[in-house]
Amino acid sequence: MFVGMFALGQLQSAVGLGVSHTGQPELWYLSMAFNMSVGMAVWMRVRGHRWAPTLEMCAVMFAPAVPLFPLLWLGGIDSGTLMLVSHVVMFPLMLVAMLRRLDEYAGCAH
């Protein structure tokens, strides 16, 4: 996740596709979630995980922020709170996805 987030984020900035955390928080978060998903999906596939759990884990990257967008639009939260809450919620959701497919994550996938 982190490699994808940093490497693809730098690439986006280098080609002029970077977005502002404060100016466009929704687009910024979706871009970051996409970057994390790409890195994570590549690594999960290398490690032998099937597509279904890989895509579920990718969905977890987006799931925490989307319900918060209306609060952002209504001024109930700011971009920093969006980022903080989304990342804090993301990890328990990843655990839920892993527990849902315990056989996938508890054993060797090779």
C-alpha positions as CSV (number, residue, x, y, z in Angstrom):
1,M,0.0,0.0,0.0
2,F,2.7,2.5,1.0
3,V,4.9,1.8,-2.0
4,G,1.9,2.3,-4.3
5,M,0.8,5.4,-2.5
6,F,4.2,7.1,-2.6
7,A,5.5,5.9,-5.9
8,L,2.3,6.5,-7.9
9,G,1.7,9.8,-6.0
10,Q,5.2,11.0,-7.0
11,L,4.5,9.9,-10.6
12,Q,1.2,11.8,-10.6
13,S,2.8,14.9,-9.4
14,A,5.7,14.6,-11.9
15,V,3.3,14.5,-14.8
16,G,1.1,17.3,-13.4
17,L,-1.8,15.2,-12.2
18,G,-1.3,15.8,-8.5
19,V,-4.2,17.2,-6.6
20,S,-4.4,19.4,-3.5
21,H,-5.3,17.9,-0.2
22,T,-7.1,21.0,0.9
23,G,-8.4,22.2,-2.5
24,Q,-9.8,19.0,-3.8
25,P,-10.0,16.6,-0.8
26,E,-12.4,14.1,-2.4
27,L,-10.3,13.7,-5.6
28,W,-7.1,13.7,-3.5
29,Y,-8.4,10.8,-1.3
30,L,-9.8,8.8,-4.2
31,S,-6.4,9.2,-6.0
32,M,-4.5,8.1,-2.9
33,A,-6.9,5.1,-2.4
34,F,-6.4,4.1,-6.0
35,N,-2.6,4.4,-5.6
36,M,-2.7,2.3,-2.4
37,S,-4.9,-0.3,-4.1
38,V,-2.6,-0.7,-7.1
39,G,0.4,-1.4,-4.9
40,M,-1.5,-3.7,-2.6
41,A,-3.1,-5.6,-5.5
42,V,0.2,-6.2,-7.2
43,W,1.7,-7.5,-4.0
44,M,-1.3,-9.7,-3.2
45,R,-1.2,-11.2,-6.6
46,V,2.5,-11.8,-6.4
47,R,1.9,-13.6,-3.1
48,G,-0.7,-15.9,-4.7
49,H,-4.0,-14.4,-3.5
50,R,-7.0,-14.8,-5.7
51,W,-8.8,-12.0,-7.4
52,A,-11.9,-11.9,-5.1
53,P,-10.0,-11.2,-1.8
54,T,-7.6,-8.8,-3.7
55,L,-10.5,-6.8,-5.0
56,E,-12.3,-6.8,-1.6
57,M,-9.2,-5.5,0.0
58,C,-9.0,-2.8,-2.7
59,A,-12.6,-1.8,-2.0
60,V,-11.6,-1.3,1.7
61,M,-9.3,1.5,0.6
62,F,-12.3,3.5,-0.7
63,A,-15.0,2.4,1.7
64,P,-14.2,4.6,4.7
65,A,-14.1,7.9,2.8
66,V,-17.1,7.7,0.6
67,P,-19.7,7.9,3.4
68,L,-17.8,10.9,4.8
69,F,-18.0,12.9,1.6
70,P,-21.4,14.4,2.4
71,L,-20.2,15.5,5.8
72,L,-17.3,17.2,4.0
73,W,-19.6,18.9,1.5
74,L,-21.9,20.1,4.3
75,G,-18.9,21.5,6.3
76,G,-19.3,19.0,9.1
77,I,-15.7,17.9,8.7
78,D,-12.6,19.3,7.0
79,S,-10.1,17.6,4.7
80,G,-7.8,16.7,7.6
81,T,-10.6,15.0,9.5
82,L,-11.6,13.1,6.3
83,M,-8.1,11.8,6.0
84,L,-7.7,10.9,9.7
85,V,-11.1,9.1,10.1
86,S,-10.7,7.3,6.8
87,H,-7.3,5.9,7.7
88,V,-8.3,5.0,11.2
89,V,-11.4,3.1,10.0
90,M,-9.5,1.5,7.1
91,F,-7.4,-0.8,9.3
92,P,-10.4,-2.4,11.2
93,L,-12.1,-2.9,7.8
94,M,-9.1,-4.6,6.5
95,L,-9.2,-6.9,9.5
96,V,-12.9,-7.7,8.8
97,A,-12.0,-8.5,5.2
98,M,-9.2,-10.8,6.4
99,L,-11.4,-12.5,9.0
100,R,-14.1,-13.0,6.4
101,R,-11.7,-15.1,4.3
102,L,-9.6,-16.5,7.1
103,D,-8.6,-19.5,5.0
104,E,-7.1,-17.1,2.4
105,Y,-5.0,-15.2,4.9
106,A,-4.2,-17.7,7.6
107,G,-2.4,-20.2,5.4
108,C,0.2,-20.1,2.7
109,A,-1.4,-19.1,-0.6
110,H,1.3,-20.7,-2.8
